[in-house]
């Protein structure tokens, strides 16, 4: 059997690549399990600096594998959606920045996958949709990260109509960070990963944790969380080194992790 999830690592950049192009990279139960295992391993790997999540073929990800979703018991459906949720939350909880590389269609749980990543770069040919309503299965779990990535009104339009949006509309709404011609997708990803690799890995991890820890809190509650995190950051080696390097006009020497 061919590898349905490819894992490559090069100088701190880890690439997880969905490899079911003949199935439109649908998230089968087995693929979700492998993603969960890979994400857990990455979280414990200090050498991993950035994760790039992509796929092979013309489709980024078509969502759940519908062939596996016919005639299941209530408990089986619950287990499936719980597994998918663990994968999505795993991306959020990973200490490393996660970049989605979106070269084509991202629908339903595939759109959820993009929304769950920290950053996303899309090719001009990419489209995004939550079309579950059209087959009688509202995209309720894909909705969770989607409404945290884009405003409520366009999110509801996507969810209630199932209509796709273009890559440029996704950029306007904030679902993706950058849109480039498909031929330039890897160059744009490299530009972003090079920027991240030049920064302190420890500070990036601290910043990602702080971002999601304060998201959704009221202003006072967010400050209550932010002050101790920033204090911890300030007394650490990399902040002291970064400030000294700036004042001395020299490159900073970051800690390894």
NURO-256282 format. One line per 8 residues: number of its first residue (from 1); for each residue x negated, z negated, y of N, C-alpha, C. Coordinates in pm, whole numbers. Atoms other than C-alpha are relative to their C-alpha. Layout:
BEGIN
NUM = X:Z:Y:X:Z:Y:X:Z:Y | ...
//
This chain:
BEGIN
1 = -85:0:-120:0:0:0:-88:0:124 | 79:-7:-121:-133:86:345:15:-129:79 | -4:119:-84:-212:-190:591:105:18:109 | -106:-14:-99:95:-248:804:-38:-69:131 | 53:59:-123:-101:-456:1057:-151:13:-3 | 145:-18:-9:-451:-352:1159:-56:-105:95 | 65:102:-81:-683:-620:1296:-145:42:24 | 135:-39:-37:-998:-522:1484:-52:-94:108
9 = 60:89:-100:-1239:-733:1687:-131:60:48 | 121:-56:-57:-1508:-617:1924:-34:-72:130 | 50:69:-119:-1701:-833:2173:107:-82:71 | -98:90:-57:-1421:-1080:2224:139:59:16 | -132:-65:-9:-1137:-825:2231:54:18:-141 | -66:-15:130:-903:-851:1934:119:93:18 | -113:-94:-5:-662:-567:1866:85:-17:-125 | -98:0:108:-351:-613:1656:83:127:16
17 = -67:-129:-9:-200:-273:1578:106:13:-107 | -109:-26:95:140:-220:1418:-24:136:-63 | 38:-123:69:84:45:1154:108:43:-99 | -110:-57:79:423:163:1029:60:118:77 | -53:-109:-83:454:487:1226:112:77:-67 | -105:-73:71:669:645:955:134:-74:7 | -120:82:-16:919:360:1012:20:-39:146 | -9:26:-144:889:370:1392:-50:-141:34
25 = 61:132:-19:682:52:1366:104:-112:5 | -103:103:8:992:-150:1281:-60:-130:-52 | 52:132:36:933:-522:1243:65:-48:-129 | -47:48:130:989:-575:873:-35:-148:-14 | 30:141:24:983:-929:738:-148:-17:-30 | 142:11:34:638:-868:593:-89:20:122 | 80:-22:-121:504:-731:921:8:-121:92 | -13:121:-81:643:-1031:1109:-84:-115:-56
33 = 80:106:62:478:-1266:860:-149:22:27 | 142:-28:-26:144:-1091:903:-35:-22:146 | 22:28:-142:178:-1106:1280:-12:-150:24 | 3:146:-17:252:-1477:1260:-134:-57:-48 | 128:49:54:-56:-1538:1043:-116:39:91 | 109:-47:-86:-280:-1328:1268:-4:-78:131 | -6:73:-126:-161:-1506:1582:-50:-143:-19 | 48:135:28:-220:-1848:1424:-152:-3:-12
41 = 146:-6:16:-575:-1745:1328:-70:20:134 | 61:-27:-131:-649:-1613:1677:-2:-124:88 | -8:120:-82:-537:-1937:1838:-112:-98:-28 | 107:92:39:-810:-2121:1650:-138:64:7 | 126:-74:-4:-1083:-1862:1716:-57:2:142 | 54:4:-136:-1294:-1946:2023:-72:128:41 | 69:-126:-34:-1474:-1609:2001:97:106:49 | -101:-97:-44:-1147:-1424:2067:34:-28:146
49 = -18:19:-144:-1116:-1374:2444:129:62:52 | -119:-74:-46:-833:-1122:2487:64:65:-122 | -72:-70:106:-564:-987:2253:70:121:58 | -73:-122:-35:-439:-629:2283:92:33:-116 | -100:-27:103:-118:-565:2092:52:142:19 | -42:-140:-11:-44:-200:2020:58:50:-130 | -56:-59:121:82:41:1758:-48:143:-15 | 35:-140:28:15:375:1596:125:86:-2
57 = -111:-93:2:234:680:1630:69:12:135 | -66:-26:-128:474:799:1902:90:-113:48 | -91:110:-35:691:482:1897:-78:-130:1 | 66:131:-5:564:143:2010:60:-92:-106 | -68:83:100:821:-56:1814:150:16:18 | -145:-25:-5:1186:14:1727:82:-125:-25 | -74:124:22:1276:-350:1669:3:-39:-146 | -11:44:140:1389:-513:1346:22:120:-92
65 = -21:-104:101:1389:-305:1029:144:-11:-49 | -143:9:32:1762:-235:997:28:14:-148 | -20:-14:144:1722:-140:632:-4:-135:-70 | 9:134:57:1644:-507:567:112:-93:51 | -98:86:-67:1943:-633:768:143:25:-47 | -134:-28:51:2236:-515:558:35:-100:-110 | -52:85:107:2439:-765:355:-77:-127:-26 | 74:125:17:2217:-1068:412:93:-121:14
73 = -76:123:-17:2343:-1425:389:-28:-58:138 | 21:66:-130:2377:-1642:698:-138:-66:5 | 130:66:3:2071:-1839:592:-115:99:9 | 104:-103:-7:1865:-1522:544:-13:57:141 | 7:-46:-139:1958:-1397:892:-66:-106:87 | 58:107:-79:1871:-1735:1038:-152:-7:-20 | 144:3:29:1531:-1730:866:-71:118:65 | 60:-118:-61:1462:-1376:989:-18:-19:150
81 = 8:17:-145:1542:-1455:1353:-92:-116:38 | 92:110:-25:1350:-1783:1330:-145:46:-15 | 134:-56:19:1044:-1596:1197:-39:84:121 | 28:-84:-116:1067:-1342:1480:-25:-87:124 | 18:91:-113:1103:-1626:1731:-137:-66:-3 | 134:62:11:787:-1794:1598:-109:97:43 | 98:-101:-43:596:-1468:1651:-2:12:151 | -8:-16:-146:721:-1430:2008:-55:-123:73
89 = 51:122:-62:653:-1794:2096:-150:-16:-27 | 142:5:31:317:-1765:1923:-84:77:101 | 70:-77:-103:214:-1496:2172:-6:-78:131 | -4:81:-122:321:-1721:2460:-100:-116:-10 | 80:121:17:134:-2020:2315:-146:27:-31 | 141:-33:19:-186:-1836:2234:-78:-36:126 | 78:31:-120:-458:-1965:2466:-55:124:69 | 57:-122:-58:-591:-1612:2518:106:85:69
97 = -92:-99:-58:-432:-1353:2749:37:107:-102 | -50:-101:93:-219:-1104:2555:49:120:80 | -38:-123:-70:-183:-742:2671:74:92:-98 | -71:-99:79:81:-507:2532:-46:140:42 | 36:-140:-24:-35:-146:2499:117:85:-48 | -127:-63:35:289:53:2510:-8:151:23 | 17:-144:-12:255:423:2436:130:78:-16 | -125:-72:26:616:505:2348:120:-91:8
105 = -127:73:-3:965:374:2282:-18:-144:-46 | -1:142:37:1009:-5:2275:145:-47:9 | -142:34:-1:1361:-104:2171:26:-131:-73 | -46:123:63:1540:-427:2077:-115:-100:-14 | 109:96:17:1283:-663:1923:-135:59:41 | 121:-63:-52:1019:-408:2026:-13:-23:150 | -2:33:-142:1120:-457:2389:-28:-149:18 | 27:144:0:1119:-831:2317:-149:-28:-14
113 = 143:16:23:761:-798:2195:-78:25:130 | 67:-30:-128:654:-640:2527:24:-114:99 | -33:106:-94:837:-906:2729:-70:-131:-34 | 65:123:44:672:-1182:2524:-150:-1:28 | 143:-7:-31:320:-1059:2608:-24:-42:145 | 32:45:-135:145:-1192:2918:-8:116:98 | 19:-119:-82:61:-847:3055:41:121:-83 | -36:-121:73:170:-495:2966:-42:123:80
121 = 36:-129:-57:31:-150:3033:77:107:-78 | -85:-99:65:265:141:2960:-44:141:35 | 16:-142:-27:216:512:2924:126:54:68 | -114:-58:-73:441:734:3136:114:42:-92 | -103:-44:94:628:843:2824:76:-117:-63 | -65:116:59:727:488:2729:140:-19:57 | -133:41:-45:1089:378:2747:32:-134:-64 | -32:135:43:1247:37:2702:152:-15:-8
129 = -145:17:14:1592:-60:2575:31:-118:-90 | -54:102:91:1796:-336:2416:137:51:-46 | -121:-74:34:2054:-117:2241:84:-60:-111 | -73:60:110:2185:-363:1984:151:5:15 | -144:-2:-25:2527:-366:2149:64:127:-56 | -56:-127:48:2571:-4:2037:26:1:-150 | -24:8:145:2556:-101:1669:68:-132:-38 | -76:121:28:2755:-421:1704:-82:-127:-16
137 = 86:119:12:2459:-662:1714:-69:-22:134 | 54:24:-134:2394:-791:2066:-144:-51:-10 | 142:37:3:2022:-830:2144:-20:-140:61 | 1:137:-53:2051:-1207:2189:-139:-60:3 | 137:55:-2:1700:-1308:2085:-94:85:85 | 81:-76:-96:1534:-1013:2266:30:-35:145 | -40:37:-135:1728:-1129:2571:-86:-115:55 | 65:122:-46:1531:-1457:2586:-126:29:84
145 = 113:-31:-86:1193:-1321:2706:31:105:106 | -33:-105:-97:1356:-1023:2880:47:-60:132 | -53:58:-123:1545:-1240:3129:-102:-90:70 | 110:73:-64:1224:-1431:3196:-103:95:60 | 93:-100:-52:1045:-1106:3279:58:83:113 | -62:-85:-102:1298:-918:3493:123:-71:57 | -117:65:-60:1590:-1009:3725:125:11:-87 | -120:12:84:1929:-1100:3582:86:126:-3
153 = -91:-114:-4:2133:-799:3698:-51:118:-83 | 46:-110:85:1911:-525:3550:-14:-40:-146 | 7:45:139:1857:-737:3238:137:11:-66 | -135:-9:55:2232:-762:3188:45:144:-18 | -35:-143:17:2272:-389:3245:-63:56:-127 | 66:-46:122:2017:-321:2972:71:-55:-123 | -59:66:116:2182:-571:2737:143:43:-25 | -143:-32:15:2546:-478:2803:26:147:-27
161 = -21:-144:20:2505:-99:2804:-88:57:-111 | 94:-54:97:2208:-50:2571:-78:119:52 | 65:-118:-57:2086:223:2808:-150:-26:19 | 144:17:-18:1708:279:2818:-42:12:146 | 60:-18:-132:1491:251:3125:-137:65:-18 | 129:-68:5:1181:453:3204:-114:-100:23 | 117:84:-25:829:316:3227:-11:-36:148 | 10:28:-143:838:347:3607:107:-100:45
169 = -102:100:-31:1167:154:3624:-43:-137:-54 | 51:126:56:1012:-111:3397:-106:-61:91 | 101:47:-95:724:-133:3645:68:-60:124 | -74:50:-117:966:-177:3937:60:-138:-28 | -68:125:36:1143:-459:3752:-96:-112:-38 | 97:101:38:826:-636:3642:-15:-19:-149 | 16:10:145:853:-577:3267:-140:42:-43 | 139:-41:26:514:-401:3274:-79:-12:130
177 = 88:16:-116:214:-436:3505:-49:132:56 | 57:-127:-42:86:-80:3514:59:113:-83 | -44:-121:70:203:271:3423:-101:110:29 | 100:-106:-14:-46:551:3361:36:114:-94 | -17:-106:99:-47:891:3191:-48:-48:-137 | 35:47:134:-62:838:2816:-147:23:-35 | 141:-28:31:-407:998:2800:-94:-102:64 | 84:99:-68:-537:727:3035:29:-144:-43
185 = -44:133:40:-380:435:2852:-117:-89:-42 | 112:82:48:-697:315:2680:-99:-32:112 | 88:28:-114:-903:350:2999:57:-112:87 | -64:104:-81:-651:134:3184:-6:-136:-70 | 14:124:78:-653:-124:2906:-142:-53:11 | 140:41:-10:-1034:-127:2919:-29:-61:137 | 19:54:-134:-1027:-182:3294:52:-143:10 | -60:133:-4:-799:-482:3248:-77:-99:-86
193 = 75:92:86:-992:-632:2956:-138:-29:58 | 131:24:-64:-1324:-585:3140:12:-106:110 | -24:98:-105:-1180:-781:3432:15:-140:-59 | -24:130:62:-1064:-1063:3205:-125:-55:-67 | 121:45:68:-1389:-1076:3008:-106:-51:96 | 98:45:-100:-1587:-1130:3330:32:-140:53 | -44:130:-51:-1393:-1451:3400:-23:-109:-103 | 19:113:90:-1422:-1797:3250:111:-4:-105
201 = -105:7:102:-1240:-1804:2914:75:-133:5 | -64:130:-6:-1173:-2174:2956:102:-6:114 | -91:3:-114:-1015:-2127:3299:121:90:-24 | -113:-87:34:-801:-1836:3177:97:-72:-93 | -85:74:93:-673:-2053:2893:77:-110:73 | -64:105:-80:-603:-2337:3135:112:59:87 | -98:-63:-88:-422:-2102:3373:122:50:-74 | -115:-47:78:-204:-1946:3104:87:-118:-42
209 = -76:120:39:-105:-2291:2978:80:-54:118 | -68:52:-119:-21:-2403:3331:117:89:41 | -107:-93:-40:184:-2092:3403:127:-23:-80 | -120:15:82:418:-2131:3107:52:-144:0 | -43:140:-3:425:-2511:3133:84:-30:124 | -74:24:-124:557:-2493:3489:115:97:21 | -104:-101:-18:780:-2187:3451:137:-59:-30 | -135:48:21:1145:-2272:3489:27:-139:55
217 = -19:132:-60:1086:-2614:3644:37:13:147 | -20:-1:-144:1208:-2702:3989:-135:-24:69 | 128:4:-71:942:-2714:4261:-73:-132:-19 | 64:131:14:877:-3088:4243:-50:-21:-142 | 41:15:139:867:-3084:3864:-121:86:-33 | 115:-88:23:626:-2790:3867:-129:-62:56 | 117:67:-57:391:-2980:4100:-43:-118:-87 | 33:113:87:410:-3282:3869:-84:45:-119
225 = 78:-54:111:275:-3062:3590:-131:62:49 | 116:-76:-48:33:-2860:3804:-114:-89:47 | 106:85:-56:-155:-3147:3971:-97:-51:-107 | 97:47:101:-302:-3303:3652:-78:115:-66 | 71:-113:61:-385:-2960:3508:-111:49:93 | 101:-48:-94:-565:-2850:3825:-111:-103:19 | 102:105:-8:-744:-3187:3844:-95:9:-118 | 81:-16:122:-864:-3146:3485:-92:122:13
233 = 77:-122:-22:-979:-2795:3574:-113:-24:100 | 97:18:-109:-1157:-2906:3893:-122:-81:-42 | 114:83:41:-1374:-3170:3726:-81:63:-112 | 69:-64:112:-1472:-2935:3444:-120:83:43 | 124:-72:-26:-1797:-2742:3415:24:131:73 | -12:-136:-53:-1663:-2395:3497:44:2:145 | -38:5:-141:-1495:-2491:3824:-119:-41:86 | 117:45:-74:-1805:-2678:3939:-107:110:8
241 = 96:-109:5:-2026:-2389:3830:47:117:88 | -53:-112:-79:-1798:-2127:3990:-11:-24:149 | 10:33:-143:-1790:-2306:4325:-146:5:45 | 143:-1:-34:-2168:-2358:4322:-52:144:6 | 46:-139:2:-2226:-1992:4231:48:76:123 | -54:-65:-121:-2000:-1877:4514:-80:-42:123 | 72:49:-117:-2178:-2097:4768:-144:49:3 | 140:-44:10:-2520:-1990:4640:-13:151:-11
249 = -3:-147:5:-2416:-1623:4626:-74:55:-123 | 59:-45:127:-2511:-1577:4261:110:12:-104 | -102:-9:106:-2324:-1483:3941:20:-137:-67 | -31:126:70:-2150:-1773:3768:-41:11:-146 | 33:8:142:-2262:-1884:3423:107:-86:-67 | -114:71:58:-1944:-1973:3238:-35:-66:-132 | 14:58:133:-1921:-2201:2940:57:98:-103 | -36:-96:103:-1868:-2024:2608:149:-3:-32
257 = -142:9:34:-1514:-2151:2550:61:-121:67
//
